Amino acid sequence: MHHQRWYHWLKWGDWLLYAVIGCLAIALLFTVPGMTDGAVASAVFTQDGDVILTLSAEQLLAGGSLDLDAGGYHYLIVYEAGRIRFAEADCPDKVCVRTGWISRSGQIAACVPGRLIIKIVGGSGSQTTGPDDVDVIVG
């Protein structure tokens, strides 16, 4: 009795599906989340629309941490390899901590009770934000 190999049972649609999955897998390898296109951005901290602190791209790459008080709450901010996050916060909802790492231009992490926002600016061409940029709208 002659047995056929497993791939003889596949139809042309199966091969097409495997080719599409393979191409998607390769594409995902080159678009890993958190990777930047070589230009690292800086992080701007605002409270009530006023800039209270800016960390440069060099500082974000070097890494470190800082303690910050804003809106009656205390925050531990951690940054490394061009990314930043709220590591700890004593605000009631902790949404800012659950946001995790941000690293791409335009991304934000915000603490609504403390009215504190971290926004990534620059990096992908634009180095500043314009006056019409909207950070957060809270109704």
Secondary structure, DSSP 8 states (H G I E B T S, - for coil): -----GGGG--HHHHHHHHHHHHHHHHHHTS-TT--SS---EEEEEETTEEEEEE-HHHHHH-EEEEEEETTEEEEEEEETTEEEEEEE-SSS-HHHHH--B-STT-EEEETTTTEEEEEESSSS--S--TT-------
